[in-house]
Amino acid sequence: MLSQRALEAFKTVLESGSVSGAAEIMNVSQPAVSRLIRDLEDRTGLQLFTRFGGKIVPTPEARELAVEVERSFVGLATIEKTATEIRQGRRSTVAVAAMPALAHSLLPDALVDLLVKRPNFRVQLLSMQTHNVVRQVASRQSQLGFTSPTRHEHDIDLVRTVELEYVCILPREHPLGAKDRLRLEDFAGQSVVGYSENTATGAFLQREFGKMVNAPEVIVQSHLSTLVSALVLRGLGVSLVDPFTARSHEAQGGLARPFETDARFRLAIIRPRGMSLGPDLEALLEVFDAQVARYSG
């Protein structure tokens, strides 16, 4: 393997024009520089310098090699600069895993705000089902996760839980849109776009609908609130969603109304067990909280 020190000596001799000049720049003796050059010539099988009129002159092979050596040192300089910026907290790359309801709505808005304050922040935003968020964080592939509350206590720490009110979404011009607020009783006899039973919202609706005399008819189910919204927009029924999906639903022409219930849409913010968040992720949570207040307000 070529010696990095020998390549440095080669590059410095080229730039200074002499062994003595290179020795002074590198703060070593002239014989040391000469030995490094000879070692490089031995390992490459190339004659890199000749003497002419008392001066050391690079050969054509040396000038060709110098192009690649320069590229190598530029790459090393970039790596060194990046390491310095990371050490000083001016550059960071993290992975954040989130359930789709957040990954497609609130978190992109939060990242826009964060990048204004921290332009060197770099993040990989991953959208996945809630149980996969837990696995991603537990395996330390993501440093932060946004998911439904979980009983999974191994390999993750709960940062905090956020509770928000449910919102009812309806197709455009639906009769229930005439009401300012809706309750479960208003769902009686209606067509509903439901959720898979293994979701928190799906379990809540199934439990409440089971208590009703004139229970609504669940036309179709999905595990994603974004798909629920798409189905509601196409007139297949009404449903409940988080405030973030509700706002997106309205932006696409649907209706959204406050929903009166003691149940809450709950999300958990998690991190790998024992891992500190650091200044960048703390800043992300700060803008996240500001976005939550905006959406729920």
C-alpha positions as CSV (number, residue, x, y, z in Angstrom):
1,M,0.0,0.0,0.0
2,L,1.2,3.5,-0.8
3,S,2.3,5.6,2.1
4,Q,0.2,8.7,2.7
5,R,3.4,10.4,4.0
6,A,5.3,9.6,0.8
7,L,2.4,11.0,-1.3
8,E,2.5,14.1,0.8
9,A,6.3,14.4,0.2
10,F,5.8,13.9,-3.6
11,K,3.1,16.6,-3.7
12,T,5.1,19.0,-1.6
13,V,8.2,18.6,-3.8
14,L,6.1,19.3,-6.9
15,E,4.7,22.5,-5.3
16,S,7.9,23.8,-3.8
17,G,10.1,22.8,-6.7
18,S,12.9,21.3,-4.5
19,V,13.6,18.7,-1.9
20,S,14.9,21.4,0.5
21,G,11.7,23.4,0.1
22,A,9.6,20.4,0.8
23,A,11.6,19.5,3.8
24,E,11.1,23.0,5.3
25,I,7.4,22.9,4.6
26,M,7.0,19.4,6.1
27,N,9.4,20.2,9.0
28,V,11.6,17.2,8.3
29,S,15.2,16.7,7.0
30,Q,16.1,16.7,3.3
31,P,17.2,13.0,3.5
32,A,13.9,12.1,5.0
33,V,12.1,13.6,2.0
34,S,14.4,11.9,-0.4
35,R,13.8,8.5,1.3
36,L,10.0,9.1,1.0
37,I,10.3,9.9,-2.7
38,R,12.5,6.8,-3.3
39,D,10.0,4.6,-1.4
40,L,7.2,6.0,-3.6
41,E,9.2,5.3,-6.7
42,D,9.9,1.7,-5.6
43,R,6.3,1.0,-4.8
44,T,4.9,2.5,-8.0
45,G,7.8,1.4,-10.3
46,L,8.0,4.9,-11.7
47,Q,10.8,7.3,-12.0
48,L,9.3,10.5,-10.6
49,F,12.1,13.0,-10.7
50,T,15.4,13.6,-12.6
51,R,18.1,16.1,-11.9
52,F,18.9,18.7,-14.5
53,G,21.3,21.6,-14.1
54,G,21.4,21.1,-10.3
55,K,17.6,21.1,-10.1
56,I,15.1,18.3,-9.5
57,V,12.6,18.0,-12.4
58,P,9.4,16.0,-12.4
59,T,9.1,13.4,-15.1
60,P,6.0,13.1,-17.4
61,E,4.9,10.1,-15.3
62,A,5.2,12.3,-12.2
63,R,2.9,15.0,-13.7
64,E,0.4,12.3,-14.7
65,L,0.5,10.8,-11.2
66,A,0.1,14.2,-9.6
67,V,-3.4,14.6,-11.0
68,E,-4.6,11.6,-9.1
69,V,-2.6,12.6,-6.0
70,E,-4.2,16.0,-6.0
71,R,-7.7,14.5,-6.2
72,S,-6.8,12.3,-3.2
73,F,-5.7,15.2,-1.1
74,V,-8.8,17.2,-2.1
75,G,-10.9,14.3,-0.9
76,L,-9.0,14.0,2.4
77,A,-9.4,17.8,2.9
78,T,-13.1,17.4,2.4
79,I,-13.3,14.6,4.9
80,E,-11.3,16.6,7.4
81,K,-13.5,19.6,7.0
82,T,-16.6,17.5,7.4
83,A,-15.2,15.9,10.6
84,T,-14.5,19.3,12.0
85,E,-18.0,20.6,11.3
86,I,-19.6,17.5,12.8
87,R,-17.4,17.9,15.9
88,Q,-18.4,21.5,16.2
89,G,-22.1,20.7,15.8
90,R,-22.3,22.6,12.5
91,R,-23.2,19.5,10.4
92,S,-25.2,16.4,11.2
93,T,-26.9,13.6,9.4
94,V,-29.6,11.7,11.3
95,A,-32.4,9.3,10.4
96,V,-35.9,9.9,11.6
97,A,-38.6,7.2,11.2
98,A,-42.3,8.2,11.4
99,M,-45.7,6.8,10.8
100,P,-47.2,8.2,7.5
101,A,-49.6,10.6,9.2
102,L,-46.7,12.6,10.4
103,A,-44.1,11.8,7.7
104,H,-46.4,13.2,5.0
105,S,-47.6,16.3,6.8
106,L,-46.2,17.8,10.0
107,L,-42.6,16.6,9.9
108,P,-41.9,18.1,6.4
109,D,-43.2,21.4,7.7
110,A,-41.0,21.1,10.8
111,L,-37.9,20.3,8.8
112,V,-38.5,23.4,6.6
113,D,-38.5,25.5,9.8
114,L,-35.5,23.7,11.2
115,L,-33.3,24.1,8.1
116,V,-33.8,27.9,8.3
117,K,-32.2,27.8,11.7
118,R,-29.7,25.0,11.0
119,P,-28.9,25.0,7.3
120,N,-26.2,22.4,7.7
121,F,-28.5,19.9,9.2
122,R,-29.0,16.7,7.1
123,V,-31.7,14.2,7.7
124,Q,-33.1,11.0,6.3
125,L,-36.9,11.0,6.8
126,L,-38.4,7.5,6.6
127,S,-42.2,6.8,6.4
128,M,-43.3,3.4,7.6
129,Q,-46.0,1.6,9.6
130,T,-45.9,2.2,13.3
131,H,-44.5,-1.2,14.4
132,N,-41.7,-0.8,11.9
133,V,-40.9,2.6,13.4
134,V,-40.3,0.8,16.7
135,R,-38.0,-1.8,15.1
136,Q,-36.1,0.9,13.2
137,V,-35.4,2.8,16.4
138,A,-34.8,-0.2,18.6
139,S,-32.1,-1.4,16.1
140,R,-30.5,2.1,16.2
141,Q,-31.0,2.6,12.5
142,S,-32.9,5.7,13.3
143,Q,-32.1,8.1,16.1
144,L,-35.7,9.3,16.6
145,G,-39.1,7.8,16.0
146,F,-42.7,9.1,15.8
147,T,-45.2,6.4,16.2
148,S,-48.3,5.2,18.0
149,P,-47.9,4.5,21.8
150,T,-46.3,1.1,22.2
151,R,-45.8,-1.4,25.0
152,H,-42.5,-2.4,23.4
153,E,-40.1,-1.5,26.3
154,H,-36.9,-3.2,25.0
155,D,-34.2,-1.2,23.4
156,I,-36.1,2.1,23.2
157,D,-36.8,5.1,25.5
158,L,-40.0,7.1,25.4
159,V,-39.1,10.8,24.9
160,R,-42.7,11.8,25.5
161,T,-46.3,11.2,24.4
162,V,-48.5,13.8,22.6
163,E,-52.3,13.8,22.7
164,L,-54.5,15.6,20.2
165,E,-58.2,15.7,19.4
166,Y,-59.7,13.7,16.6
167,V,-61.2,15.4,13.6
168,C,-64.1,14.1,11.5
169,I,-63.5,14.3,7.7
170,L,-66.2,14.2,5.1
171,P,-66.6,14.3,1.4
172,R,-67.4,17.7,-0.1
173,E,-71.1,18.7,0.3
174,H,-71.8,15.8,2.7
175,P,-75.0,16.5,4.8
176,L,-73.2,16.3,8.1
177,G,-71.0,19.2,6.9
178,A,-73.8,21.5,7.9
179,K,-72.9,20.9,11.6
180,D,-70.2,22.9,13.3
181,R,-69.2,19.9,15.5
182,L,-69.9,16.2,15.2
183,R,-70.3,13.3,17.7
184,L,-70.4,9.6,17.5
185,E,-74.2,9.7,17.4
186,D,-74.0,11.6,14.1
187,F,-72.4,8.5,12.6
188,A,-75.5,6.4,13.1
189,G,-76.6,4.9,9.8
190,Q,-73.8,6.6,7.9
191,S,-71.3,4.9,5.6
192,V,-67.8,5.0,7.3
193,V,-64.3,4.5,6.0
194,G,-62.7,2.6,8.9
195,Y,-59.3,1.5,10.0
196,S,-57.7,-1.8,10.4
197,E,-58.5,-3.3,13.8
198,N,-54.8,-3.5,14.8
199,T,-54.6,0.3,14.8
200,A,-55.6,2.5,17.8
201,T,-58.2,4.4,15.9
202,G,-59.6,1.2,14.4
203,A,-60.0,-0.4,17.8
204,F,-61.7,2.7,19.2
205,L,-64.2,2.9,16.4
206,Q,-65.0,-0.8,16.5
207,R,-65.6,-0.5,20.3
208,E,-67.8,2.5,20.0
209,F,-69.8,1.3,17.0
210,G,-70.5,-1.9,18.9
211,K,-72.4,0.1,21.5
212,M,-74.7,1.8,19.0
213,V,-78.2,0.6,18.2
214,N,-78.1,2.0,14.6
215,A,-74.4,1.4,14.0
216,P,-72.8,2.9,10.9
217,E,-71.7,0.6,8.1
218,V,-67.9,0.3,7.5
219,I,-67.6,0.2,3.8
220,V,-63.8,-0.1,3.5
221,Q,-60.8,-0.2,5.9
222,S,-57.2,0.9,5.8
223,H,-54.3,1.2,8.1
224,L,-53.2,4.6,6.8
225,S,-54.9,7.9,7.5
226,T,-53.8,9.3,4.1
227,L,-55.6,6.4,2.4
228,V,-58.6,6.9,4.6
229,S,-58.7,10.6,3.5
230,A,-58.4,9.6,-0.2
231,L,-61.3,7.2,0.2
232,V,-63.4,9.8,2.0
233,L,-62.7,12.4,-0.7
234,R,-64.1,9.9,-3.3
235,G,-67.4,9.7,-1.4
236,L,-67.1,6.3,0.2
237,G,-68.0,7.6,3.7
238,V,-66.9,9.7,6.7
239,S,-64.1,9.0,9.1
240,L,-61.9,10.2,11.9
241,V,-58.3,11.3,11.5
242,D,-55.5,13.2,13.2
243,P,-55.5,17.0,12.9
244,F,-52.6,16.8,10.4
245,T,-54.4,14.6,7.9
246,A,-57.5,16.6,8.4
247,R,-55.8,19.8,7.3
248,S,-54.4,18.0,4.2
249,H,-57.9,16.6,3.6
250,E,-59.4,20.2,3.6
251,A,-56.6,21.4,1.2
252,Q,-57.7,18.8,-1.3
253,G,-61.3,20.0,-1.2
254,G,-62.8,17.8,1.6
255,L,-64.6,18.9,4.7
256,A,-63.3,18.6,8.3
257,R,-65.2,19.2,11.5
258,P,-64.2,19.1,15.2
259,F,-65.2,15.8,16.9
260,E,-66.5,15.6,20.4
261,T,-65.1,12.5,22.2
262,D,-63.0,11.8,25.2
263,A,-60.7,9.6,23.1
264,R,-57.5,11.2,21.8
265,F,-55.2,10.7,18.9
266,R,-52.0,9.8,20.7
267,L,-48.5,9.6,19.3
268,A,-45.2,8.6,21.0
269,I,-41.8,10.1,20.3
270,I,-39.1,7.4,20.9
271,R,-35.3,7.1,20.8
272,P,-32.9,4.2,21.1
273,R,-32.3,3.0,24.6
274,G,-29.8,5.2,26.4
275,M,-29.0,7.4,23.4
276,S,-28.9,11.1,23.9
277,L,-30.7,13.2,21.3
278,G,-28.0,15.9,20.8
279,P,-28.6,19.6,19.8
280,D,-29.9,18.9,16.3
281,L,-32.6,16.5,17.4
282,E,-33.5,18.7,20.3
283,A,-33.9,21.5,17.8
284,L,-36.1,19.3,15.6
285,L,-38.4,18.5,18.6
286,E,-38.6,22.2,19.3
287,V,-39.9,23.1,15.8
288,F,-42.1,19.9,15.9
289,D,-43.8,21.2,19.1
290,A,-44.4,24.5,17.4
291,Q,-46.0,22.7,14.4
292,V,-48.2,20.6,16.7
293,A,-49.5,23.8,18.3
294,R,-50.2,25.3,14.9
295,Y,-52.0,22.2,13.6
296,S,-54.0,21.6,16.8
297,G,-54.8,25.3,17.4
